[in-house]
Amino acid sequence: MLSIRKDECALDFLSLGALVHRLDPGVYPFRKARAFNVHVSGGEYNVAANLADCFGFKTGIATAMVNYGIGELVQARVREMGVTPFYKWFEHDGVRGPNIATVYSDRGQGVRPPVVFYNRANEAGAQLKPGDFDWKKIFSAGVRWFHSGGIFAALSETTSELIVEGMQAARASGAINSFDLNYRAKLWTPIGGLEKAQKVLRGITANVDALIGNEEDLQMGLGIKGPEVAAKSKLDADQFFNMIERVVKEFPNIKMVATTLREVHSSNRHDWGAVLWLEGERFVSPTCRLDVLDRIGGGDGFASGLIYGLIAGKSPEQAIRLGWAHGALLTSFPGDVTMAKLSEVEAFAKGGSARVQR
């Protein structure tokens, strides 16, 4: 059973991951950019930020922090989103780092896709290792749900070991463990490629209660065999459920698997849906067509809405609709984290429209 603590807890949700700052020139490709916006992000952090800012949960982030100007900028955004930080501090040497990583990502437009690339050289987050956080103290105050992801796992040998350490402490305290596979070939290639990714991610998944990942994540990240016949559509839920059955057969510890379903017609026009497998039962969201402003963070938006619904005691049908609705709304905002209100998410989840509100 996916048994979520109902007693008093200091935190509803705690993430472990690396914070980054994303430079966003909007629709301009970087080679032609003159200016950019700065978004504070992180595949693991985004879920905590969304749950705090939109859904009103008490959330935290265990992460690396660097004592320099960019670190100060990042800290301010974390405070703004209402997330409690647990920082392992690093001193910047004034020249080389350690650094808060930089992610570069334009939004694309029409037939031109978004392009993402990184500077994660001498990243403080990659230096995190077992023993850096006092898990006993953190979890003794009460945590309902602990979360990490494949982006953080790919940063170094020690980050994946830290995830397992955190998950073991979380399980001992009675918290749910979730993991977003977030397979990124660019991150794994320099450190051993696909073979290394599968070894690491499978080791982590053995400690997981709730898994989030799309078809590519399951196939590439876990080595799960894909559909033998090509799906009629990227929104074909049956194909994904068949893969989920293979996942839980190999990892019987897993009680929940969820993902978004996305068919991309252009950078700004997507069909959007989601599926949830929960303890043997299957749930499918409605589908809608998105007019996308910024697609980065949509999957994290889905995860946070779904987790909110489950922790709040909503039915699985309501939980997947909340995740689907929040992820959809997140693509209508610039940046990686939410600007939505709970009432907006609930209205869309119930079938609301984009008609003007007077």
C-alpha positions in Angstrom: 0.0 0.0 0.0 1.1 3.6 -0.7 0.6 4.6 3.0 1.1 8.3 3.5 1.6 9.6 7.0 -1.4 11.4 8.5 0.2 12.6 11.8 1.7 16.0 12.4 4.9 16.5 10.3 7.3 19.4 10.0 7.4 18.9 6.2 4.8 17.5 3.8 7.5 17.1 1.1 11.3 17.1 0.9 13.4 17.1 -2.2 17.1 16.2 -2.7 18.7 17.7 -5.8 20.9 20.4 -7.3 19.7 24.0 -7.8 20.6 25.7 -11.1 20.0 29.0 -12.7 18.6 28.9 -16.2 19.3 31.7 -18.7 16.3 32.2 -21.0 16.5 34.5 -24.1 12.9 33.8 -24.9 12.3 33.1 -28.6 15.8 34.2 -29.6 18.4 31.4 -30.2 21.4 32.0 -27.9 23.7 32.9 -30.8 21.5 36.0 -31.5 20.5 36.8 -27.9 21.1 40.3 -26.5 19.4 39.7 -23.1 17.9 36.9 -21.0 15.8 36.2 -18.0 17.1 34.2 -15.1 15.0 31.3 -13.7 16.0 29.4 -10.6 15.3 25.7 -11.2 16.2 22.1 -10.6 14.3 18.9 -11.6 13.9 18.0 -7.9 13.5 21.5 -6.5 10.7 22.5 -8.9 8.3 20.0 -7.4 9.0 21.3 -3.9 8.6 24.9 -5.1 5.3 24.2 -6.8 3.9 22.3 -3.8 4.7 25.2 -1.6 3.7 28.2 -3.7 0.6 26.9 -5.4 -0.7 24.1 -3.2 0.3 25.5 0.2 2.3 22.6 1.5 5.3 22.7 3.9 8.2 21.7 1.7 12.0 21.6 1.8 15.1 21.1 -0.4 18.3 19.5 0.6 20.9 20.9 -1.7 24.3 22.5 -2.2 24.7 26.3 -1.8 27.7 28.4 -2.8 28.6 31.6 -1.0 28.8 34.1 -3.8 26.5 36.4 -5.8 24.7 33.8 -7.9 24.1 31.8 -4.7 22.5 34.8 -3.1 20.2 35.2 -6.1 19.2 31.5 -5.9 18.6 31.7 -2.1 16.3 34.7 -2.6 14.2 32.8 -5.2 14.0 29.8 -2.9 12.7 32.0 0.0 10.2 33.6 -2.4 8.7 30.3 -3.3 8.4 29.4 0.4 10.7 26.3 0.4 12.7 25.5 3.6 16.4 25.0 2.6 18.8 22.5 4.1 22.1 23.7 2.6 25.5 22.1 2.4 27.7 25.2 2.0 30.6 25.7 -0.4 33.0 28.6 -0.7 33.6 30.1 -4.1 37.3 30.7 -4.8 36.5 33.9 -6.9 37.6 32.3 -10.2 36.8 28.6 -10.7 34.1 27.8 -8.3 32.6 25.6 -7.0 29.6 26.9 -9.0 25.8 26.9 -9.1 25.3 25.3 -12.5 24.1 27.2 -15.5 21.4 25.9 -17.9 20.9 27.6 -21.2 17.5 27.1 -22.9 15.7 29.2 -25.5 11.9 28.6 -26.0 11.9 27.7 -29.7 9.0 28.8 -31.8 6.8 27.0 -34.2 8.9 24.5 -36.3 12.0 25.5 -34.4 12.4 23.4 -31.2 13.8 24.6 -27.9 17.5 24.0 -27.5 19.0 23.1 -24.1 22.7 23.0 -23.1 24.6 23.2 -19.9 27.6 24.5 -18.0 27.9 22.2 -15.0 31.7 22.5 -14.7 32.9 22.3 -11.1 29.3 22.2 -9.9 28.8 22.3 -6.1 25.8 20.0 -6.4 27.9 17.3 -8.0 30.2 17.3 -4.9 27.4 16.3 -2.5 28.0 12.9 -1.0 26.7 10.6 1.8 27.1 12.1 5.2 26.5 15.7 4.0 23.0 16.0 5.6 21.8 15.0 9.0 18.9 12.8 7.8 18.1 11.6 11.3 17.5 15.1 12.5 15.6 16.1 9.4 13.3 13.1 9.4 12.8 13.0 13.1 10.7 16.2 12.8 8.4 14.3 10.4 8.4 14.2 6.6 5.5 12.7 4.6 7.2 12.4 1.2 10.8 12.3 0.0 11.7 12.9 -3.6 14.7 13.0 -5.9 15.5 12.4 -9.6 17.7 11.2 -12.4 19.2 14.6 -13.2 20.8 14.7 -9.7 21.8 11.1 -10.0 23.7 11.8 -13.2 25.9 14.5 -11.7 28.6 12.3 -10.1 29.2 8.9 -8.4 28.5 10.3 -5.0 25.1 12.0 -5.8 23.5 8.7 -6.6 24.9 7.2 -3.4 23.4 10.2 -1.5 20.0 9.6 -3.0 20.0 6.0 -1.7 21.2 7.1 1.7 18.4 9.7 1.8 15.8 7.1 0.7 16.9 4.6 3.3 16.5 7.2 6.0 13.1 8.3 4.6 11.8 4.7 4.6 13.0 4.2 8.1 11.0 7.3 9.2 7.8 6.2 7.4 8.0 8.7 4.5 7.1 7.8 0.9 10.0 7.7 -1.6 9.5 9.0 -5.1 11.9 9.3 -8.0 11.6 11.0 -11.3 13.8 9.1 -13.8 14.4 12.2 -15.9 16.8 10.4 -18.3 19.1 13.0 -20.0 21.5 11.5 -22.4 23.7 14.6 -22.4 24.3 14.3 -18.7 25.1 10.5 -18.8 27.3 10.5 -21.9 30.5 11.9 -20.2 30.3 9.5 -17.2 29.7 6.2 -18.8 26.6 6.6 -21.1 23.6 4.3 -21.2 25.2 1.3 -19.5 26.2 3.5 -16.5 22.8 5.2 -16.4 20.9 1.9 -16.2 23.1 0.5 -13.5 22.7 3.6 -11.3 19.0 4.2 -12.0 18.0 0.6 -11.4 19.9 0.6 -8.1 18.0 3.7 -7.0 14.6 2.4 -8.2 15.0 -0.7 -5.9 14.3 1.8 -3.0 11.4 3.6 -4.6 7.7 3.5 -3.8 6.5 6.0 -6.5 8.1 6.3 -9.9 7.7 9.1 -12.4 8.9 8.6 -16.0 7.9 8.7 -19.6 8.4 5.9 -22.2 11.9 7.0 -23.0 12.8 7.2 -19.3 11.6 3.6 -18.7 13.3 2.2 -21.9 16.6 4.1 -21.7 16.9 4.7 -17.9 15.7 1.3 -16.7 16.2 -0.9 -19.8 12.6 -1.8 -19.9 11.5 -3.3 -23.2 9.3 -0.9 -25.2 6.1 -1.5 -27.2 6.5 -4.2 -29.8 4.1 -2.4 -32.1 4.4 1.4 -32.5 1.7 3.3 -30.7 -1.0 4.9 -32.9 -0.4 8.1 -30.9 1.9 9.5 -28.3 -1.3 9.7 -26.2 -1.9 5.9 -26.4 -2.2 5.1 -22.7 -2.4 1.3 -23.3 1.1 1.1 -24.6 2.4 2.9 -21.6 0.5 0.7 -19.1 2.0 -2.4 -20.8 5.4 -1.0 -20.0 4.4 -0.2 -16.5 3.5 -3.9 -15.9 7.0 -4.8 -17.0 8.4 -2.3 -14.6 6.5 -3.5 -11.5 7.3 -7.1 -12.4 11.0 -6.3 -12.1 10.6 -3.9 -9.2 7.8 -5.2 -7.0 8.6 -2.5 -4.4 7.0 0.1 -6.7 3.4 0.9 -5.8 2.8 3.9 -8.2 4.0 4.9 -11.7 2.9 8.0 -13.4 3.8 10.2 -16.4 2.6 12.8 -18.8 1.7 11.9 -22.4 2.6 14.6 -24.9 2.3 14.7 -28.7 4.3 17.6 -30.0 3.0 19.2 -33.2 5.2 22.3 -32.9 7.2 24.1 -30.2 4.0 25.9 -29.2 1.3 23.3 -29.9 1.1 20.1 -27.9 -1.5 17.6 -27.1 -1.4 16.8 -23.4 -2.5 14.0 -21.2 -1.3 11.8 -18.3 -1.6 8.3 -16.9 -1.4 6.9 -13.4 -0.8 3.3 -12.3 -1.6 2.9 -8.6 -1.4 -0.4 -6.9 -2.7 -2.3 -9.9 -5.4 0.2 -10.9 -5.2 2.3 -14.1 -6.2 6.0 -14.4 -6.1 8.2 -17.4 -6.5 12.0 -17.5 -8.5 13.9 -20.1 -6.5 15.3 -23.0 -6.3 18.9 -24.2 -4.4 20.9 -26.7 -1.8 23.3 -25.2 -0.6 26.6 -26.6 2.8 26.5 -25.0 4.7 29.5 -23.9 7.5 27.7 -22.1 7.6 23.9 -21.9 10.4 23.6 -19.4 9.0 22.3 -16.0 5.7 21.0 -17.3 6.5 17.5 -16.2 7.5 18.7 -12.7 4.2 20.6 -12.7 2.3 17.4 -13.3 4.3 15.6 -10.6 3.6 18.3 -8.0 -0.2 18.4 -8.7 -0.4 14.6 -8.5 1.5 14.4 -5.3 -0.6 17.2 -3.8 -3.7 15.2 -4.6 -2.4 12.0 -3.1 -1.1 13.6 0.1 -4.3 15.6 0.5 -6.4 12.5 0.4 -8.0 13.0 -3.0 -9.2 10.1 -5.1 -6.7 8.8 -7.7 -9.0 10.2 -10.4 -8.9 13.7 -8.8 -5.1 13.4 -8.1 -4.3 12.7 -11.8 -6.6 15.5 -13.0 -4.9 18.0 -10.6 -1.5 16.9 -11.9 -2.6 17.1 -15.5 -4.2 20.5 -15.0 -1.3 22.0 -13.1 1.3 20.8 -15.6 -0.8 22.2 -18.4 -1.1 25.6 -16.7 2.7 25.7 -16.0 3.4 25.6 -19.7 1.5 28.9 -20.0 4.0 30.8 -17.7 7.6 31.7 -18.3 10.1 29.9 -16.2 10.4 26.5 -14.6 8.2 26.9 -11.5 4.5 27.6 -11.0 2.7 30.9 -11.1 -0.7 29.2 -10.8 -3.2 29.5 -7.9 -4.9 26.4 -6.5 -8.3 27.7 -7.5 -7.1 27.9 -11.1 -5.8 24.4 -11.0 -9.0 23.0 -9.5 -11.1 24.9 -12.1 -9.2 23.5 -15.0 -9.1 20.0 -13.5 -12.9 20.1 -13.4 -13.2 21.1 -17.0 -12.7 24.9 -16.9 -12.0 26.9 -20.0 -9.7 29.8 -21.0 -12.7 32.2 -21.3 -12.0 35.6 -19.8 -12.7 35.9 -16.1 -14.8 39.0 -15.4 
